[in-house]
């Protein structure tokens, strides 16, 4: 039997103008943006639709992206496109959990706004860094990082693309060693902190405290957690997993292997860019990946 998964990308895909055509064409999408503006006391139209300096600041980026993902999802579901399972990379996991029915849209928007602030403020600017390592075996990377303090793997994106994270000087030292070990390229990322690093454990603990009084409802469909790359069916696990996700590696490549093993044959990437489709080409080139980034994509996916 055919199965469909909704996929949501992580931070870095944000772009001015994202979601505007959904706002203009869909009353349901418009409602998501308007309610997010009221809930956060932020002008989401200005933040997402117009060029501005705040869109790339973590404390704003996360709320802007999740609002956009949920606005698109609302219209997709309205047209009868439904997921059997969901997954999101890092920040995208919040949209996946919402699509799976355990959180309301505004709970998700409020929570990622808090998460963004915590992640941005836990490690002072300039003290943490991230670096994408291309075309080097993950086992070699893991071995080299064992010898370097305060550097670890942040993302297992796909074969040939692993992201490392940690203290700025140590990441630079690791970059040199990884290039010497045969990495085709090591690219320092334009990020404001060492995301998915043990250095952010304090942010994870604070996020757990934030969720203490939140009620997660039963999951209508399962989702895949970044922390273990396994299927989650019990909403009682969500708080602990989201707290750990802040300072643990994102096992995206392994998560996609889980979805394929579950029999998923159609993947719908929701949000700007083609990042996840690019990863999937390397993970499972035969997989069918559809994308909904713009209003015109809606017709193709609905068909």
N, C-alpha and C positions, 0 to 999 in steps of 0.2 A: 504493500500500500504506500502511495506517495505521501511524503511528509515535508512540511515547510518549516523553516526556522527564520525568525526575524533576528537580524544582527545589527548591533549598534556600535559605531566606532568610538574611539577615545579622544582625548584632548589633542589638538593639533590640526584637526580638520576644519576648524571654525573659519568662516569667511564672511566678510560684510555682504549683506543681502540675503543670507541664508534664511529660508522659510518665508520670504516676502510674498512669493507667488502663491504659496498656500494660504497666507493671510488674506490675500486679495481675492482668491477664488473659492475658499471653503469657509463656511460659517463655523464649522466645528473646529477647524484649525485656528481661526480667528479667536474663538472663545478661549482656547488654551493659552495663546499669547496674552490676551487681555487679563485673564485670571492670574497668570504668573506675574504680570505687572503689578496687580493689586496686592497679591500675596507677599511679594518681595519688596514692594514699594520702590520698584525700579522700572524705568521705561524700557520694556523688552523690545519694542519696535525700534527705538533709537539704538539700543545695544546690538541687536541682530541685523537690522536692515541698513544702517548707515555706517560709513567709515568712521571709526573712532579708536582711541588708544586703549579703551578698557577691555575690548573684546579679547585681547591676548593676555590679560591679567587673570591668573587662575581663579581668583575669587569671583570674577564675573563670567569667565569662559564656561565654567562647568554648568552654571544655571542656564546660560544662553543656549548651549548645545542640547541639554536635556529638554528644555522647552521646545526647541525645534524638532527634536526626535519625536516627542510625544504629540506635537501638533500634526506631524506627517502621519504618525501611526493612527491617530484618531480618524483621519479621512480614509486611510487604507482600509481600516476595519469597517467603516461605514459602507464601503464598496464591496464588502464581503470577503476581503483578503484577510485570512486569519492564520495565525501561527500555531503549530503543534508543540513548539518548544522555542525558547529564546536564549540569546547570549549577547553580552556586550563586553567590549574591551575596556577595562578599567572603569572610567566614568560611565561608559555605555552600559555597564551592568545595571545601573539604576533604572535606565529606560527598559531594559530587559525584564527586571523584576516587576516594573509597573505594567508592562505588556502582559506579563504572566499573572497579573491580578492581585499581587500581594500588597501593593502600595497604591494610593490614589495619585493622580498626577501632581497635585499640589504638595502632597507629602514628599514626593520625589524632588520637586523643584526646591522646596525649603531645605531638604536634607543635603542636596548637592551644593547649595549656596553655602551652608555651614561647612561642608567638607572642603570646599575651595578655600575658604578663609583659613581653616585650620591647617591645610597643607601649605598654603602660602606663608603662613606666619610661624610655623614650627622651626624651620631652619632659616636663619637670616640669609637674605639675598646674597648670592656670590659664593656661599659656603658649600653649596651642593651643585652637582652637575650630572648630566646623562650623556651617553654616547652610544650610537648605533654601530654595531660591529657586523660587517658584511663578509660573507663567504668564508667563515671559519666555523669548524665543527663545535657544537655546543659543549661537548665533553672537554675539548681543549680549552675553551673559554673558562669553564667551571674550574678546571685544574689550575689555570694561571691565577684566577681570582682568589683561590685558597691561600695564596702567598701574599696577597695585598689586603691590608686592613681597611675596613670601612668602604669596600666596593663589593657589590653583588649584582646578580642579574635582576633586571627590572621586568623585562618582557621577553618571552619566547614567542616572537611574532610568527615566524615561518622558517622553514629550512633556509639557512643562509642569512637570516637577519635576527640578531639577538641584541637587545639593548641592555647596557650596564648602567649602574647608578651608584652614587655615593659622594664622598667629600671631593671637592673640586680638584685638589692637588693629586689625590690618590687616583681619581678617574683619569687624569692626564698621564700619570705613571702607568696605569693599566693599559691605556691606549697605545703607548710606546711598545709595551711588551706584546700586546696582541698583534700589532703590525709586524713586529719582528718574528712572531710565530706564524705569520702567513695570511693574516686577514687582508682581503683585497682592499678594503677601506675601513676607516673608523671615523665616523662623522659626529662631532660634538653637536648636541641638539640645543635648539633655542628654547630652553625651558627655565622656569624660575625656581626650580628646586630639585632635590634628589628623590623624585617620586618612586614609590614602590621599593623604598630602601628601609632597612631597620632604623635608620636615622629618624624616620617619621612615626615610630611606634607611639610616641606621645600624642600625635594627632589621631591615631587609631583609637587610643584609649579615650580621648576626649570625644571622639565621634560615638563611641559605644555609650558613653554617659548621655550624650545628646539623644540617643535612640531609646534610652531607658523607658521613657513614658510613651513611646510610639507603639501603636497597635498595627501589626502586620496581619492581614487577613489570609485565609487559605489560598494557596496557589491553584489557579484554574488549569494552568499548564506548567510543566517543569521549566527550569532555566539551568544554565550551566554556570557554575561559580569559577571565577578566575583563580581562586586560591588552590583548588584541588583538581580543576578541570572535570569535575564530576557533576552528575545531574542532581539538582536539589528539588525535592518534592514536599518537604516539610518547612513551612514558613517559620517555624520555631528556630531554625538554624541561621536565618538571614542576618540578624544583628551581629552575631559573632563573626560571621564570614565577611560582612562589609567592613567591620573594624579591622580584621586581619588583612583585608585586601589592600588597605592604605600602605602597609609596610611589607607586603609579600610580593613575590614575582607574579606577573600576569602570565598564566599558562594558556595562551591563545591557541598555539599550534596544537597542544594536547586537547584543548576544548573542542576544536574542530574535528579532531579524530573521534572524540566521544559522540559528536553529532552524526558523523558518518556511520559510526557503529550502531547508532540508534535508528538508522534507516532514513535519515534526512537526505532528500535528493534535490530540493530547491531551497536556495538561500536568498533571502531578501535583505540587502544592505540598505539601511534607512539613515539618511543624513547626507551632508555634503561630502564630496570627494569619492575616491574609489579605493581607499586604503585597504579595506577588508577583502575586496574582490582581488586586489593585487596579491595579498597574502594567500588567498585561496588558490590562486593559479599555481603557487609553489607547493601548497599542501596537498591539494587534490585537483589537478588540472581538468579532470573530467566533470567536476561539480558544476551545476547550473547556478549561476549567481545573477540575480536581478538587482537593479539599483533604483532607489527612489530618492533622488536628490532635488529634482525640480518637478514642477507641476506636470510637464509633458511626459515624465516617466510614469505617471500614475496610470495613463491609458494602457501602456505596454504591460505593466504588471497586472492590472485588472484583467486583461485578456488572458 
